[in-house]
Amino acid sequence: MVTGLLGCPNAAPIDNPLEAGNAEITLGSPVSPDLGRVIRMAVPVVAGLCALPFLIAFWIGEWEMALGLLLPLGFLAAFALYRHAHRLAGACWIIRQGEIRIERIALSGKPSAETIRAGDVAAIEVDEPDSKDRTRTISIRLHTGQTFCSPTKHDENAALAVRAEIIRRLNGPPDAGTATG
């Protein structure tokens, strides 16, 4: 509409996922188990290459160096990364009228989705800015005590606008961002 008023009728339409007129707002990108699979394939290779100097030290008789603290810690870190690799695929929030659908990859590597309805929400809050780039996330705290942090970061004004739109779509009260004691 604006491009037509400016005399540019052939401009391509812009798809704004945060536009309030959309039937659903998407925060984050659609999740895919492919990233988790790639990480799970790479972790054993990298762990094996990192363990190679320790194995060589053990082979030549320098067992004190071979059994140092770094090798067990490295294997623990590799195990943790391997175990939680699917969670690195991120999450996607789909905000619709009356509900929020949170999609992510489970630890098993299968896609999972949770639906949050207005009655489940205890508070919707804009978190404190991080120290590096002063961006903020939105947290949704449920009555069960579970908290979900948005997959995207925004500047302060955008975070407040997204929070207000979430509250509007959930038909929540304007003070839904404050904790109730």
BELSULNOR-V847300 format. One line per field, one symbol per residue. psi: psi as a letter, one per 40 degrees, with the letter a starting at -180 (. if undefined). burial: 1 if it has 9 or more other ideal C-beta (glycine too) atoms within 8 Angstrom, else 0. A space follows every 50 residues. Layout:
# BELSULNOR-V847300
psi = ???
burial = ???
This chain:
# BELSULNOR-V847300
psi = dddddefgeeihihhheehdeidihhhaihiheddddddddddddddddd eddddddddeegddddfidddddddddddddddeddeeeaihhhhiheih hhhihideeihiiihhideehdihihiiiidcefiiihhhhideeihhhi eiiiiddddddddddddddefiidfeeiih.
burial = 00000000000000000100000011110010101110110011011001 10011011000000010000100110010011011111111111110011 11111100101000011100101111100100011111111100000101 1001010111111011111101000110000
